[in-house]
Amino acid sequence: MKIDILTLFPEMFSPLASSIVGKACDRGLIDIQYHNFRENAEKARHVDDEPFGGGQGMLLRAQPIFDTIGKIKAKNPRVILLDPAGRKFTQAYAEELALEEELIFICGHYEGYDERIKTLVTDEISIGDFVLTGGELAAMTMIDATVRLIPNVIGKAASHEDDSFSSGLLEYPQYTRPYDFRGMTVPDVLMSGHHENIRIWRLKESLKKTLLRRPDMLETYVLSKEEEGFLKTIKEELRERGELLSD
């Protein structure tokens, strides 16, 4: 995968040289290029200007963005504009991007964008209902979430298939050695070696965790008959303990 990033602050992306993303670059699985679009600004290197009609703040000018993207040799890229008003970034969207060959991220600053920039854009994306000073941190978040899904980036494909949000449910609790840590022990079912019992325990724990922490996810999740039965039992048990007041 080739990733091009338009930014005024290329130095902010140093974390991408580390960990999983950095290793993917070293192995040639991805190629990340940074483009400081100030270098392509015609107007005394100014990338922003006052909005027509008045208003607060400055807007990112169209010309530096158009000229920078024009110099990138991309055949059919997804061009992603980081924008608080955009579609919310999700695990499903990361899985979608991981199938692409070319991605371009536009990281803006200032109060907003000249609307004409959006004629270049295929996707307007937000990572949440809050405002950052620029798009760099959002772009890094999206790149990290996407790159780890590319084949061969993580050793085992199953390493991310059970991640929270990938399955539609939050991930079940997990444990490692020692069995007993300061009086806190690992659930016996995980020590049993009985694969079916472990599968059932993990599924029930995922359902319970999702119900308690992110019930909104269950509104769109399609339950199997088995899951419907487990969820009904879980709700009854939680109500009896006073941990669930309503559905």
N, C-alpha and C positions, 0 to 999 in steps of 0.2 A: 504493500500500500504506500502511496505517495501522499504526504500531508504538507501543504503549504500554509503558512500562517502570516497574515498581514497584521503588523503590530508596530506601534511606536516604541515599544520597549522589549526588544528581543532578549535582553539580559534577564528578564523575568522568568524565562522558560528554562533556566538551568536545571530545575528539578526533573525535567524530562530526560536528562542525560543519566539519571540514576534508576536503580531498581528494574522492574519488568520492562518499562518502555525503553530505557537505555540499553538493556540487553537485546531487545528486539531490533533496535537500530544497529547495534554492533554485529548482529547476525544477518543483517540485510533483509529482515522481514518487513521493515518499514523504513521510509526515507523522509525525514522532516527537514523542511527548508523554511527559513525565516526571512521575511521581506519587510524592511522598515519603509513604509510608504511615504515617509517624510522626504526620502531621497528622490521621489518622483513628483514632488509638489512643484508646480510651475511658479506659483506666486510667492517668491522669496522664502520658499520652504514652509509656507504656512499651510497647514492641513485643515484649519478650522476658520469659520467666519460667522458673522452675526446673521441671525435668521431674518429673511424678508418678512415684513409686517410687524417686526418688533417681537419682543419676548425675552425671557431670561436665558442666560447661558449662550454657548457657542455650539455651532453644528459642524460635524465632520463634512468636509467638502467632497464632492463627487469625483473631481478630476484626479486626485492622487490615487484613489481606489481603482478607478477605471484603468489608469495607465499601468498600475502595478499588476493587476490581474491580466492585463493585455500582454505583459512580458513573461507570464508564467506559461510554460509549455504544457498545457493540460488539454486532453481530448474531450472528456465528458465528465467533469468533476461535479461533486455536490459542493455547492458554495454556501457556507453556513455563516449567517450573520448573528452574532451574539447580541441579543436584544431582550430587555426585561419584558417586553410585550409579546414575545414570541411563544411558540409551542413549548410546553414544559418538557425538559429532558427526562427520559425514563430509561430503564434497562432495556425495554423493547426497542427503543430508538437506537440505543448503543448497538444492539444486535443487528439492527438494520444497517447502520453505518459500517459495521465490521465486514460487510459483504462488498463494500465499494472498493474500487481501485485507486480513486483520487478524491481527496477532500481538501477544500480550501476554507480556512477560518478567517473571518474579518473581525478583528478586535478593535472596537471603537473606544473613544474617550469623549469627554465633554458632555454636553446636554443631550445630544442625539445625532441623527444622521440626516443629510440631505436625502429626501425621499427617492431621488433618482438612482441612488446606489442600489436600491432594492430590485432594480431591473436586472442586476447581475446575479441576484441571490436565488437559490433554490429552497433554502430552509432558514426560517427565522426561529431562533431557539433561546430559551431562558432556562437557567438551572434552578430557578426558584422564585418565590414571590418576595424578592428583595433587590436592592440596587447596589451594584459594585462600582468602584471608581473607573473600571475599565473591563474589557472583555477577556483579558489575559488569564485570570484565575478560572473563569468559566471554561475557556478553551482547554486549559490543562486538565480540568476535571473531566470534560467530555473525551479528550484524547486518551486519558488513562483508562476510563471505563470502556472505551471502544477497542483499544489496542489489545487489551488482555483477552479479548474474545476472538482475535484472529488466530486461525489454526497454527499450531506449533509455537505460539508465543508462550503459553503456559504448558508445562510438560504433559499434563493429562487433560483431555477435553472435559472429563467429568469434574475437574477442579472447579469449574465455574457453572456447570449445568445445574447444580443444586443451590447456587447462590440465592440469597434473598432477592426477590423480584423476578429472577429468571424463571422460576417454576410457577410464579403467580402467588406464592405464599412466602412468608418470612421463613428464614432458615431455622431449623431445629437447633437446640443447644448441642454443643460438642465438648468433648473432654479429651485430655491426654494424660500421660504419666505425671505424677504418681497417682495411684488409685485413691489413696487417702491423703488429702492435703489439709492440714490443720483441722482435722475432724470432718471435713467436707469430702464425701465419697462419691465415686462415679455410680450412676444408676446401674443396678445389677444386670438389667437386660442387655446393656452394652458389653458386659463381660461374659455373656452366656454363649456367644458364638452361634446363636440361633438367628439366621439371617431374616427369616420372615417376621419373627417377633421384634427384631431391631427395626425393620422397615415400618412395621405398624406403630412402634413407639415414636419413631421420627416423624411419621406423618401426623400422628395425634399432637405431638409437640408443636409442629409447624402450624397446624390449625389453631391450637390454643394461643400461641404467640401472636398470630395474625389477628385473631378475634380480639385479644386484649389490647394490642398496640396499634394495629392498623385495620380496624373493622371495615374501613372504606374499600380495602382491597377485595374483600369477600363479596362486595356488591357486583363486581364484574367477573369474578372468578367462577368458572363453571365446575361445580362440584360433581364428582362421580357418586354413584350410589353408596360406595364404601365411605367416602368422605362425608356424605350427608349424614350417615348413621353415626360416625365418629363425632361430628360437630354437634349433633343433637345431644349425645351423651355428655360431651364436654360442657355444653351450656347448662345442662341440668346439674352437673357436679359443681360448676362455678356458682350457680345460683344458691345451691345448698350451703356453700361456704361464704356467701355474701360478697363474692368477688365480681359478680355480674348482675347488674340491676335490671337491664333490659337487653333486647336483641339489637 
